[in-house]
Amino acid sequence: MKLVTDLGLTSRPLRTGAAFSPVDLFRNAENGLFVDAAAGGSLFSTHDGNVPPTVGNAVGRIEDLSGNLAHATQPILTARPILARVPRNGLRNVTLQSENFANIAWNKVSGAVIVPLAEGFRFADDTAGTNGFPQMVQSPSLAAGPWCFWVEAKADQTPYLVLTDQEGAVRASVFDLSNGSVGNQAAGHSASITALGAGRYRCAISFSRSGGAGNVRVQLSSTGTSNGGTTRTGLHSVILYRAQLESGSAATGYQRVGSRYDVTETGQPDLWHLFNDGIDDEVVATLPDLGTSATVAYASDAGVTISTGQIIGAGSFGILRDQRLFALMVINRALGPAETARLSRFLQFRSGGYSV
Amino acid sequence: MRITAACPQGLIGDANSLAMIWGQCPDDAQTFRQLKWVDGTGHAYAVASWEAIEDWHAFATASATASALELLRPQWDSGAMIDMQAATRAQAALTFWEPTDPQTPPPPADPGKLVLIAGLDGAEALAGLGLSRKSAP
């Protein structure tokens, strides 16, 4: 029998009490394993090492917490999953990097120069002397539907900031950071600007996508027009602080994206997990024969799954499930209703409101 | 930066020697394992995908040009297990692609090349390479 619990944002469970841990299910020396990506002390970068990974690092060893020493390992460097975290309330900001504009995730074109400041980054043009409008580009895959792209910025040597989206033709809206106004709203955009104090503004565009390839851009303009073409002198610049690209037509609370594996939000606990690339990643434990009544339970980005009546013979057992694995338990017996309920609550707590 | 590498059948031995230089132990000789993927003309490939450090980007960029960096035997290989000549052959067969603007599409997998795609997630890279999972016999 296979029970699947769907996890929507509205079905967030109550916190599992400290009284229960899946480790409790092994109190009678049952065989199996229990791994938990939130148990930082049980993860290691290499399969035989003792160096704990930091977020974004590969994980080569995951220690079994059940007491059975069925540790899962991956000696091949390229086949290790990545230690990752997302906020408990789910992933919204799909930029590849939300506030380090110097990072290569922001592809700089047409003479874009990025200078880190004590707070924020100066986004300027170079002095190549040719026409163009410096841009920084990200090209994440976006599903069909409404999207909102916003950037917090302040005027520097020049006041104009341009935000574009492209799926086919480029659509560009212009913001004037000197007076907090929308200078030009592109057809297909809903553009808005919100004062945040101290000359800082949140500039936002919302638009609709059909699910094809495309990109979003942050662009300079010296003239206040969307094409902004002018001689580059190094004297055109704005200050950038952070960016967010999210599903829906309205800006929501900021999620910091340090990398695709490191997304955090103020006030939201981190959901630690193992990110599986879906190509060659695997981490394998060696299990004894668990018989024909084993239970396999895990929390992943597909929800909580508890499978009973599993036949698990002696040998290798791969632990990764779906793209994001939060925790997994295997035990050589069926669980009672109360145990199943407690385990389900525990796994729901581990995977939080994250949904695919 | 995520790297996805498509290794044709004929280069697996050489590419695994190169992977041992990237890697940390003899097990990295199994980086390119099963020929699970095929291109549109039926050529089979082993694919590996991993998160690379920034230094690796410089290595791959240079390797795909005439200014290839000299390969050095890693410290862990005190027993000279790695076939450095094979690794050098793999390096010479390396084609490296990363997103640019205006964006050019990734190159397709090549039965004579070790094609590396940077900056895309695994599924996007496979699509760009034109590879699909080999159907079960």
Interface residues (C-beta under 8 A of the other chain):
Chain A: T46 H47 D48 G56 A58 P75 I76 L77 T78 A79 R80 I82 I104 N107 V109 Q135 V137 S139 S141 N215 R260 Y261 D277 G278 I279 D280 D281
Chain B: M1 R2 T4 A19 W22 G23 Q24 C25 D27 D28 Q30 T31 R33 V47 A48 S49 W50 E51 H57 P99 T100 D101 Q103 G119 D121 G122 A123 E124 L126
